[in-house]
Amino acid sequence: MPAALAPSERRRSFLIPSLFALAMLAALIGLGTWQLQRLAWKEALIASVAERTTRPPVEAPWAADWPDLDRDALEYRHVEVTGRFDHSAEVTVFTDLPDPKGKSGGLGYWVMTPLVRDDGSTVLINRGFVPQARRAPASRAEGQVEGPVTIAGLARWSEGRNTFTPADDAVKGDWYTRDVAAIAAAKGLKQVAPFFIDAEVIAPGGLPQGGETRLVFPNRHFEYALTWYGLALGLAGVYLAMAWRRWSSR
């Protein structure tokens, strides 16, 4: 029969799992609290975007204002801009539009076209969605508007990438992100705004199909918070059960 541990040895043998359990408990509670903070941030963002999109449009910032732009303040702001389209520098960005507001949806492209303002500066306009079969400008010639136009829509910033986003190929014209800087560099555009505008109107002939800005933001932070807090509660239960068994054995 093994010799019983001395009291000091028993305390030491219990100290390490206790410290480990305490550290894990603190981490799990911290993660749950962080998710609640993210929930508050996401709900504020959703409310802010909903409010901005209903405001009357204001003039889009001019080039002199670009260095001091506040990204958070401009994102999804309802703006308008006047200029002439440079259809020769049009870029189509692959996308999937499963729930269109207009007639066209499914696999297709965003049509990104530079709009040149009177001061020579350029703002990229996401004119809207076109199906795969209508990617070529010649297939939607009526929508290739000439002359001065005023475009209203929502200000947006360049899209981010993840590990699953294919690489853009400017030579082949294959784009997978609405990246203002990359498109400007590929097309040799000068003095380009750091933002683009999602047009809110449908072009003549029905394409490109504007007004398709996605305003749905995933919001599962409360579920994630409950998960982390549940794990913390489970860990506390396991620890207390272990402590009770050890105490009873004495």
N, C-alpha and C positions, 0 to 999 in steps of 0.2 A: 504494500500500500504506500503510495507516494507521501512524502513528508509534507505536512501543512506549511503553507507560506507564513512567514513572519508578518505581523501587521504592517511594518514599513514596506515590505515587498508587495503585499496586497495593494497598498495604496499606490505604489509605483505602477503596478500592472494595470490599475484602473485609470491612472492619470492620462496615459497616452490616448486610449480610445475616447476619453472624456474631452480632451483638447481637440481631437479630430472631429468629434461630433459637434462641438461648439463652433469650430471654424466652418464646417459645412452648413450648420444651421444659420450662421450669420450670412454666409454667401447666398443661400436660398432665399432668405428674407430680403436681402439686398436686391436680388434679381426681381423678386415680386414687386418690391417698392419701385424699382426702376421702370417696370412695365406700367405701373399706375401713373408714373410721371409721363411716360410716353403716351398713355391714353389721354391725359389732360392736354398734352401738346397736339395730338392728332385731332381731338375734338375741336380745339381752338383753330387749327388749320382748316378743317372742314367748314367751320362757321365763317372764317375769314374769306375763304375762296367763294363761298356761296354769296357773301355780301358784295365782294368785289365784282363778280360777274354780272350783277344787276345794276351797277352804277352806270350812268351815262359815260360814253367814251371820252377820254381826254387825249390831247395830242401826244403821240409817242415821243420820247426824249430825243432831242437832237444830239449831234455828235459832240458838242461842247459839254453836254451833261453826262456822257457815257462813263468817264473815269470815276464819277462820284455816285453811280447808281447803287441803290440798296436792293440787292437781289430779292430779299424777302418781301420788301414793300412793292416791288414791281411784278413779281410772279402772279400770273392770272389777273393782272390789272386790265380793265377794259380800255383799250387804246385805239387810235386811228392814225393813219399815215397816208400822205398823198405823194404820188410819184408816177413813174412809168415802169412797167415790167420789162425786164431783160430776159425774154424767153430763151435766148440763145444759151443762157447759163442755167437753165432749169435742171434740177436734180430730182430723181424719184427715189424715195426711201421705202424699202419693203416693210409692210405691216400686215396685221390681221385685224379686221374690224368686224367682230362677231355680232355686235348689237348696234347697227347703224341707226342714226336718226333719219337719214335720207333713204333713197331707194337702193343704193349700191352698198354692198358689204362683202365680208369674206376676205380672202387673200387679195392683196393689191398693193398700192403705193400711196404715200404722201407726196404731193407735188410741191417741191420747195423752189420758189422763184424769187430772184433778187428784184427788189423794187428800188429804183434810183430816185432819190429826192432832188429838189431844186438846188441844194447846196453841194450836190455830187456825192453825198453819203448814201449808203445802201443799207436797206433792212430786208432780211430774208423773210419771205411770206410763205407760210404753209397754206397753200391755196385750198387744200382739202384732199379727199380720197378719190382715187380712180381704181377700177378693177384691173386685174392683170391684163385682160384683153384690150384695155384702153390706155396702156402705158405710153404708147407713142403719141407725141403731140398731134401728128397728122390725123389721128383717129378721133380727136376732140378739138378740131380746128376752131370751132365757134367759141370755145372757151379761152383761146389765146388772145386775150384782149389787148388792143393797142391804144396808145394815147394816154393822157392823164387819167388816173383813177384814184379814188379814196377808199382805202381798205380799213375796215373796223374789225377788231377781234381781240383775242386775249394774248397778252405778252407772256412769253415762255422763255426758259433758259435751255441750253443744250442738254440733251439726254445723256445719262450716264451709261456705262457699259457693265456687263458682268461676264463671268467666265463662259457663259453660253452664247454670248453675242458674237456672230461671225464678224470677221474683219472686213472693213469697207475696202472696196477696190475701185478707186477713182478712175483708173484707166478703162475698166470695163463699164463703169457707171453703176456698179452695184453698191448700194448704200443700205445700212441697217440701223443707223442711228441718225437722229436729227442733230448733228454736231455742227454748229455754226462755224467755228474756227476751221474745221477740216474741210467743209464745203467751200468756204471762202478761199482757202489756200489752193484747193484743187481747181477752182474756176478762175483764179487770179483776180479775185475781187478786192478792191481797195476801200478803206474807210468803212468797214462793215460793223453794224451794231452788234454788241455782244449777246443780244437776245433775238428771238424771232417772234413772229405774230401768227397765231392760228386764226385764219380768216373765218368769219362767221356767216358768210353768204355763199350761196351756190353760184358758180360761174354760169354765164350764158350757155345754153345747150345742156346744162345739168352736170357738167364735169369741168374741173374738179368740184367735188362735193364738199363744200365748207360746212362749218358748224358742227364738226365731229370731235371737238375737244373732249377728252375723257376726264370727267370730274369725279370719278369713283376712286376713293382711297381705301385700301385694305385697312381694317381696324379690328384686330383681334387681340389687342393688348390686354383687355380685361380677362379673356380666356387664358392668356399666357400667365398673367399675374396669379390667377387661381391655381394654375398648374404648379408654379413655383412655391406658393404658400402651402398647397397640398403636400408637396414633397417635404417641405419643412415640417409640417405637422406629422407626417409619417416617420420622418427621421427622429423627431422628439419622442414619438411613441415607442420606437424600437429601442432608443437609448434608455427610456424609463423602464421598459421591460427588462433590459439587460441589468440595469442597476438594481431592480427589485430582486432578480434572481440571485445576484451576488450578495445582496444584503440578507436575503433569506438563508443562503447557504452558511452564513456566519453563525 
